[in-house]
Amino acid sequence: MSRRILDDRIELEDFVFSELGTGNIESNSFTLLADDYNSQCLNPGYGSTYTLAVVGINQQTGNTEMVAYTAGGATYTPAAWPDGYYKIEIRQYLTSGGTALSHIVGPGEYTNCHTKTMYWNKSPLRCMVYVAPGSFMMGSPVSEYGHVEGSSWTKELLHKVTLSKGMYVQRTQLTIQEFGLLMAKIDGSVVHRHIGGYIGNGTLTAANYYNTTSLTLTVSQKPMQYLSWRDMMWDPDAYGDGYPYDITNSYYHTGGKCLISRLNSGTVSGFSVEGYTWNLPTEAMWEYAARAGVGTALPSGQNLNYPTSLEGGSDSTLQSNLNRVGWYKGNAGALKTVGLKMPNRWGLFDVVGNQWEWCRDVMGRSYLSSPEVNPVKDNFTSSSNRVLRGGGYGDAARHCRCGLRTYDFGSSRSNACGSRLFLLQL
């Protein structure tokens, strides 16, 4: 487990997973260092009637959990804490005498020691972040550079949306390594690659797929390439026949089922989470998670600096605000390793730029002017275009905004389009 400093906090876990197995999927322990609190912050008025405690505040329920603080730094494995995403604090509690943790009853009187803000994800996956339900303004103001107006379905009419259920969101776009590990875990096989060099490049048949372990896909933490919407979502058992091309020999659909279906079936040990289901997000869910509470063009709380010559094709001028958070036409010529730019306030990386992300909605749903609750346009057997969000490495600055909407065919494969896994509350 690693410690990663992100602006104003420490993440007490990795944000991508590198292997699958007991202890690697779930983050069951975290380590605090000796200097994670300032001993000078102790309140001398408490005298000797205090105890130090490591406190976890569950960001889903608000409940507080505790374990006794160990001086000099230690690794904590609080098995009794319920699964969840925790904010970690070190507190000095006033007690009725002695230093035993059992003397703490109820919320008690305490002083927060001067700790760096720390977060720990106990479950379901350390590569996920929990996003609580809430409301936000979807779309963009007319004054925002790049704002789309008019009668098209892609218009960005500003309107209130409420999401009534929580969700876990993958911190990064799904990487080549993660996809390969997941699919290999499903059937014990290797990830085969197409003769063109990419998984899924071109028509999927047994004839043009390598079937030897020596020609497996190169391990990489770059976003998974050539993933269509249907590669992620199609399940003939759930949606019936009618798939537009043969998937019998597609590695994406081992046994005729896609990655999302396989994750939900429990085939991959440790990925079934009671009360939640794996899915692609609706575009409302995607934008809510991407914005992380801000109403600006960028997830950092900033807007694009100014209209630049990039819109005309020149890469000579760099957008400094966008450069902080995403890869786009001005600073990238290809897909980049995930997690290199600054995350949003909820710890999500690359929500603008690097690679477009599929949503499950069918293209064509125009925004309404009235408030909406859990908006979605589902049709899993439709051949219509599907929504893409976020922008990509080859796009102009105005296309890499939280509010920008576009689409492509559900069967379309491109290195510019990929996915971010969502675990949605039922």
C-alpha positions as CSV (number, residue, x, y, z in Angstrom):
1,M,0.0,0.0,0.0
2,S,1.3,3.5,-0.8
3,R,0.8,7.0,0.5
4,R,0.0,9.5,-2.3
5,I,-0.1,13.3,-1.5
6,L,-2.8,15.1,-3.4
7,D,-2.8,18.8,-2.8
8,D,-4.5,19.1,0.6
9,R,-4.7,15.5,1.6
10,I,-3.0,12.1,1.8
11,E,-4.6,9.1,0.1
12,L,-3.9,6.0,2.2
13,E,-4.1,3.5,-0.8
14,D,-3.2,3.1,-4.4
15,F,-5.6,4.5,-7.0
16,V,-5.1,1.6,-9.5
17,F,-4.9,-2.1,-8.8
18,S,-2.0,-4.1,-10.0
19,E,-3.1,-7.6,-9.2
20,L,-6.1,-9.5,-8.2
21,G,-6.2,-11.7,-5.0
22,T,-7.1,-11.6,-1.4
23,G,-5.7,-8.5,0.2
24,N,-5.1,-6.7,-3.1
25,I,-8.7,-6.0,-4.1
26,E,-9.7,-4.6,-0.7
27,S,-7.6,-2.2,1.3
28,N,-7.9,-3.8,4.8
29,S,-5.1,-1.8,6.5
30,F,-3.5,1.6,6.4
31,T,-0.3,3.0,7.9
32,L,0.2,6.2,9.9
33,L,3.7,7.6,10.3
34,A,5.1,9.1,13.4
35,D,4.9,12.6,12.1
36,D,1.2,12.3,11.0
37,Y,0.3,14.5,14.0
38,N,1.9,17.3,15.9
39,S,2.4,16.5,19.5
40,Q,2.4,20.2,20.4
41,C,-1.3,20.3,19.6
42,L,-2.2,18.3,22.7
43,N,-4.4,20.4,25.0
44,P,-2.5,20.8,28.3
45,G,-5.7,21.5,30.1
46,Y,-6.6,17.8,29.7
47,G,-3.8,16.9,32.1
48,S,-3.3,13.1,32.1
49,T,-7.0,12.3,31.6
50,Y,-6.9,12.0,27.9
51,T,-6.2,9.3,25.2
52,L,-5.2,9.6,21.6
53,A,-7.4,7.7,19.1
54,V,-7.4,7.1,15.4
55,V,-10.8,8.0,14.2
56,G,-12.5,7.1,10.9
57,I,-15.5,9.1,9.7
58,N,-17.5,7.0,7.3
59,Q,-18.2,9.3,4.3
60,Q,-21.3,7.3,3.4
61,T,-23.1,7.1,6.8
62,G,-21.4,9.8,8.9
63,N,-20.7,7.2,11.6
64,T,-17.5,7.4,13.6
65,E,-15.2,4.4,14.3
66,M,-12.1,4.3,16.5
67,V,-9.0,2.4,17.3
68,A,-6.3,3.2,19.9
69,Y,-3.4,5.3,18.6
70,T,0.0,3.7,18.6
71,A,2.9,6.0,19.2
72,G,5.7,6.3,16.7
73,G,3.6,5.2,13.7
74,A,1.9,1.9,13.0
75,T,-0.2,-0.1,10.6
76,Y,-3.8,-0.4,11.5
77,T,-6.2,-3.2,10.5
78,P,-9.5,-2.2,12.0
79,A,-11.5,-5.3,11.1
80,A,-14.5,-4.2,13.1
81,W,-15.0,-1.1,11.0
82,P,-17.8,-1.6,8.4
83,D,-16.8,-1.4,4.7
84,G,-16.7,2.2,3.5
85,Y,-14.7,5.2,2.5
86,Y,-13.2,6.9,5.6
87,K,-11.8,10.3,6.5
88,I,-9.0,9.6,9.0
89,E,-8.3,11.9,12.0
90,I,-6.1,11.6,15.1
91,R,-8.0,13.0,18.1
92,Q,-7.1,13.8,21.7
93,Y,-10.1,12.7,23.8
94,L,-10.9,13.8,27.3
95,T,-11.6,10.8,29.5
96,S,-12.8,10.2,33.0
97,G,-9.4,8.9,34.0
98,G,-6.7,6.7,32.7
99,T,-5.9,6.2,29.0
100,A,-7.9,3.2,28.0
101,L,-9.9,3.6,24.8
102,S,-12.9,2.0,26.5
103,H,-13.3,5.2,28.6
104,I,-14.5,7.0,25.5
105,V,-18.3,6.9,25.6
106,G,-20.4,8.7,23.0
107,P,-18.9,11.6,21.0
108,G,-17.0,12.8,24.1
109,E,-15.0,16.0,24.3
110,Y,-12.0,16.0,22.0
111,T,-9.4,18.2,20.2
112,N,-8.3,17.4,16.7
113,C,-4.6,17.0,16.4
114,H,-3.0,18.9,13.5
115,T,-3.2,16.1,11.0
116,K,-2.9,16.2,7.2
117,T,-6.3,15.3,5.8
118,M,-6.2,11.6,5.1
119,Y,-8.6,9.2,3.4
120,W,-8.8,5.4,3.4
121,N,-10.9,3.2,1.3
122,K,-11.7,-0.1,3.0
123,S,-14.0,-1.4,0.3
124,P,-15.2,-2.4,-2.2
125,L,-12.0,-1.6,-4.2
126,R,-9.2,0.6,-3.3
127,C,-9.3,1.9,-6.9
128,M,-12.8,3.3,-6.3
129,V,-14.0,6.4,-4.5
130,Y,-17.5,6.7,-2.9
131,V,-19.7,9.5,-4.2
132,A,-22.7,10.4,-2.0
133,P,-26.2,11.2,-3.4
134,G,-26.9,14.9,-4.0
135,S,-28.0,17.6,-6.4
136,F,-26.1,19.7,-8.9
137,M,-26.5,22.1,-11.8
138,M,-26.0,20.0,-15.0
139,G,-25.0,21.7,-18.2
140,S,-23.1,25.0,-18.5
141,P,-23.8,28.7,-18.4
142,V,-24.1,30.6,-21.7
143,S,-21.1,32.6,-20.7
144,E,-18.8,29.6,-20.6
145,Y,-16.3,29.4,-23.4
146,G,-17.3,26.5,-25.7
147,H,-20.9,26.4,-24.4
148,V,-23.3,24.7,-26.9
149,E,-26.6,26.4,-27.4
150,G,-29.5,25.9,-29.9
151,S,-32.0,23.2,-30.4
152,S,-29.6,20.3,-30.8
153,W,-29.8,17.5,-28.2
154,T,-26.1,18.4,-27.4
155,K,-27.1,21.7,-26.0
156,E,-25.9,22.4,-22.5
157,L,-29.0,24.0,-20.9
158,L,-28.3,24.6,-17.2
159,H,-30.8,22.7,-15.1
160,K,-31.0,21.1,-11.6
161,V,-30.5,17.3,-11.4
162,T,-30.8,15.2,-8.2
163,L,-29.3,11.8,-7.9
164,S,-30.9,9.9,-5.1
165,K,-28.5,7.0,-4.6
166,G,-24.8,6.8,-3.9
167,M,-22.1,5.2,-6.1
168,Y,-18.5,4.1,-6.2
169,V,-16.6,5.6,-9.1
170,Q,-13.3,4.3,-10.5
171,R,-10.6,6.9,-9.7
172,T,-9.1,6.5,-13.2
173,Q,-10.1,5.4,-16.7
174,L,-10.1,1.6,-17.0
175,T,-6.5,0.7,-17.9
176,I,-5.1,-1.9,-20.2
177,Q,-3.6,-3.7,-17.2
178,E,-6.8,-3.6,-15.2
179,F,-8.9,-4.9,-18.1
180,G,-6.4,-7.7,-18.8
181,L,-6.4,-8.7,-15.1
182,L,-10.1,-8.7,-14.9
183,M,-10.7,-10.8,-18.0
184,A,-7.9,-13.2,-17.2
185,K,-9.5,-13.7,-13.8
186,I,-12.8,-14.5,-15.4
187,D,-11.7,-17.6,-17.4
188,G,-8.0,-18.1,-16.5
189,S,-6.9,-17.3,-20.0
190,V,-4.6,-14.6,-21.4
191,V,-5.6,-11.3,-23.0
192,H,-5.2,-11.9,-26.7
193,R,-4.5,-9.1,-29.1
194,H,-5.6,-8.5,-32.7
195,I,-3.1,-8.8,-35.5
196,G,-3.4,-5.0,-35.9
197,G,-1.8,-4.6,-32.5
198,Y,-4.7,-3.7,-30.4
199,I,-7.4,-5.6,-28.6
200,G,-10.6,-5.2,-30.6
201,N,-9.1,-3.5,-33.6
202,G,-11.3,-4.4,-36.6
203,T,-13.7,-7.3,-37.0
204,L,-13.7,-9.8,-34.3
205,T,-13.2,-13.4,-35.5
206,A,-11.1,-16.3,-34.3
207,A,-9.0,-16.1,-37.5
208,N,-7.4,-12.7,-36.8
209,Y,-6.8,-13.2,-33.1
210,Y,-3.5,-14.4,-31.7
211,N,-4.1,-17.4,-29.4
212,T,-0.6,-17.8,-27.8
213,T,0.6,-16.5,-24.5
214,S,3.7,-15.1,-26.2
215,L,1.6,-12.5,-27.9
216,T,-0.4,-11.0,-25.1
217,L,-1.1,-7.3,-24.8
218,T,1.7,-5.2,-23.4
219,V,1.0,-4.4,-19.7
220,S,0.2,-0.6,-19.4
221,Q,-1.5,1.8,-17.1
222,K,-2.7,3.8,-20.1
223,P,-6.5,3.7,-20.7
224,M,-7.8,0.5,-22.4
225,Q,-8.1,1.1,-26.1
226,Y,-10.7,0.1,-28.7
227,L,-13.4,-0.6,-26.2
228,S,-16.9,0.0,-27.7
229,W,-20.0,0.6,-25.7
230,R,-21.2,-2.8,-26.6
231,D,-17.9,-4.4,-25.5
232,M,-18.7,-3.1,-22.0
233,M,-22.4,-3.6,-21.9
234,W,-23.7,-6.3,-24.2
235,D,-25.2,-9.4,-22.5
236,P,-27.3,-11.6,-24.8
237,D,-28.9,-13.4,-21.8
238,A,-30.2,-10.1,-20.6
239,Y,-30.9,-8.2,-23.8
240,G,-31.6,-11.0,-26.3
241,D,-30.2,-11.5,-29.8
242,G,-29.5,-8.9,-32.4
243,Y,-25.8,-8.1,-31.9
244,P,-24.6,-6.6,-35.2
245,Y,-21.5,-8.8,-35.5
246,D,-20.2,-12.1,-34.3
247,I,-19.0,-12.0,-30.7
248,T,-18.4,-15.7,-30.3
249,N,-14.7,-15.5,-30.5
250,S,-14.3,-12.0,-29.0
251,Y,-12.1,-12.0,-25.9
252,Y,-14.3,-9.2,-24.7
253,H,-17.3,-11.5,-24.5
254,T,-15.9,-14.7,-23.2
255,G,-18.8,-17.2,-23.2
256,G,-21.0,-14.5,-24.8
257,K,-20.9,-12.0,-21.9
258,C,-19.3,-8.6,-21.5
259,L,-17.1,-7.3,-18.7
260,I,-20.0,-5.6,-16.8
261,S,-22.1,-8.7,-16.9
262,R,-19.1,-10.8,-15.7
263,L,-18.4,-8.5,-12.8
264,N,-22.1,-8.7,-11.7
265,S,-22.2,-12.5,-12.1
266,G,-19.7,-12.9,-9.3
267,T,-17.2,-14.7,-11.7
268,V,-14.5,-12.4,-10.5
269,S,-14.0,-13.1,-6.8
270,G,-14.2,-10.1,-4.5
271,F,-16.0,-7.9,-7.0
272,S,-19.6,-8.6,-5.9
273,V,-20.8,-6.0,-3.5
274,E,-24.1,-6.4,-1.7
275,G,-26.6,-3.7,-2.6
276,Y,-24.6,-2.4,-5.6
277,T,-24.3,-3.3,-9.3
278,W,-21.6,-2.7,-11.8
279,N,-22.6,-0.5,-14.8
280,L,-21.6,2.4,-17.0
281,P,-22.9,5.7,-15.6
282,T,-25.8,7.7,-16.9
283,E,-24.4,11.0,-18.3
284,A,-26.0,12.8,-15.3
285,M,-24.0,10.5,-13.0
286,W,-20.9,11.0,-15.0
287,E,-21.1,14.8,-14.9
288,Y,-22.0,14.8,-11.2
289,A,-18.9,12.8,-10.4
290,A,-16.7,14.8,-12.7
291,R,-17.7,18.1,-11.3
292,A,-17.3,17.1,-7.7
293,G,-19.3,20.1,-6.5
294,V,-18.0,22.7,-8.8
295,G,-19.9,24.6,-11.5
296,T,-17.0,25.6,-13.7
297,A,-15.8,24.2,-17.1
298,L,-13.0,22.3,-15.4
299,P,-13.1,19.9,-12.4
300,S,-10.5,22.0,-10.6
301,G,-13.0,24.8,-10.0
302,Q,-11.5,26.9,-12.8
303,N,-12.6,27.8,-16.3
304,L,-10.6,27.7,-19.6
305,N,-8.2,30.6,-19.7
306,Y,-9.3,32.1,-23.0
307,P,-10.1,31.3,-26.6
308,T,-6.8,30.2,-28.2
309,S,-5.4,29.4,-31.6
310,L,-5.7,25.8,-30.6
311,E,-9.3,26.0,-31.9
312,G,-7.8,26.6,-35.3
313,G,-5.4,23.7,-35.1
314,S,-2.3,25.3,-33.7
315,D,-0.7,23.8,-30.6
316,S,1.5,26.8,-29.9
317,T,-0.5,28.2,-27.0
318,L,-1.0,26.1,-23.8
319,Q,-4.1,26.5,-21.7
320,S,-2.6,26.6,-18.2
321,N,-5.8,25.8,-16.3
322,L,-6.6,22.8,-18.5
323,N,-3.0,21.7,-18.5
324,R,-3.2,21.1,-14.7
325,V,-6.1,18.6,-15.0
326,G,-6.1,17.0,-18.4
327,W,-4.4,15.8,-21.6
328,Y,-5.7,17.5,-24.7
329,K,-4.6,18.8,-28.1
330,G,-2.3,21.4,-26.6
331,N,-0.2,19.1,-24.4
332,A,-0.5,15.5,-25.7
333,G,-0.2,13.7,-29.0
334,A,-1.3,10.3,-27.7
335,L,-3.0,8.5,-24.7
336,K,-1.1,9.1,-21.5
337,T,-0.7,7.0,-18.3
338,V,-3.6,7.6,-16.0
339,G,-3.3,9.7,-12.8
340,L,-0.6,12.0,-13.9
341,K,-2.7,15.2,-13.7
342,M,-4.4,16.8,-10.7
343,P,-7.6,15.0,-9.6
344,N,-10.9,16.6,-8.8
345,R,-12.0,17.3,-5.3
346,W,-13.3,13.7,-5.0
347,G,-10.1,12.1,-6.1
348,L,-11.1,11.3,-9.7
349,F,-8.4,11.6,-12.3
350,D,-8.6,12.5,-16.0
351,V,-12.3,13.3,-16.1
352,V,-11.5,15.8,-18.8
353,G,-9.1,14.9,-21.6
354,N,-7.0,11.8,-22.2
355,Q,-9.9,9.5,-23.3
356,W,-13.6,10.0,-24.0
357,E,-15.7,7.9,-21.6
358,W,-18.8,5.9,-22.5
359,C,-22.1,6.6,-20.7
360,R,-25.0,4.2,-21.0
361,D,-27.6,6.7,-22.3
362,V,-28.8,6.6,-25.9
363,M,-28.0,9.8,-27.8
364,G,-30.9,12.1,-28.3
365,R,-32.1,13.0,-24.9
366,S,-32.3,16.8,-24.7
367,Y,-32.0,18.6,-21.4
368,L,-35.2,19.8,-19.7
369,S,-35.6,23.2,-18.1
370,S,-37.3,21.8,-15.0
371,P,-35.5,19.9,-12.2
372,E,-35.0,16.2,-12.8
373,V,-34.4,13.2,-10.5
374,N,-32.2,10.3,-11.8
375,P,-32.5,11.1,-15.5
376,V,-31.6,8.4,-18.0
377,K,-32.4,7.2,-21.5
378,D,-31.8,3.4,-21.5
379,N,-32.3,1.1,-24.4
380,F,-29.8,-1.7,-24.3
381,T,-30.8,-3.3,-27.6
382,S,-30.9,-0.1,-29.6
383,S,-28.4,0.4,-32.4
384,S,-28.5,4.2,-31.8
385,N,-25.5,6.3,-30.9
386,R,-24.3,6.3,-27.3
387,V,-23.2,9.3,-25.2
388,L,-19.6,10.1,-24.7
389,R,-18.2,12.6,-22.1
390,G,-15.0,14.3,-21.1
391,G,-13.0,14.9,-24.2
392,G,-9.8,13.3,-25.4
393,Y,-6.1,13.8,-26.0
394,G,-6.6,15.0,-29.5
395,D,-9.4,17.5,-28.8
396,A,-9.4,21.2,-28.6
397,A,-9.7,22.9,-25.2
398,R,-13.4,23.7,-25.6
399,H,-14.2,20.0,-26.0
400,C,-12.6,19.0,-22.7
401,R,-15.2,20.5,-20.3
402,C,-17.4,18.9,-17.7
403,G,-20.5,20.0,-19.6
404,L,-19.6,19.0,-23.1
405,R,-21.7,16.2,-24.7
406,T,-21.0,14.1,-27.8
407,Y,-21.8,10.6,-29.1
408,D,-20.7,7.7,-31.3
409,F,-22.1,4.4,-32.5
410,G,-22.3,1.8,-29.7
411,S,-20.3,-0.6,-31.9
412,S,-17.6,2.0,-32.7
413,R,-14.0,1.3,-31.5
414,S,-11.4,3.9,-31.2
415,N,-8.3,4.5,-29.1
416,A,-9.9,7.8,-28.1
417,C,-12.9,6.1,-26.5
418,G,-12.8,4.0,-23.3
419,S,-14.5,3.6,-20.0
420,R,-14.5,4.3,-16.2
421,L,-16.2,1.6,-14.1
422,F,-19.1,2.6,-11.8
423,L,-20.6,0.6,-8.9
424,L,-24.1,1.8,-8.5
425,Q,-26.4,1.5,-5.4
426,L,-29.5,-0.5,-6.1
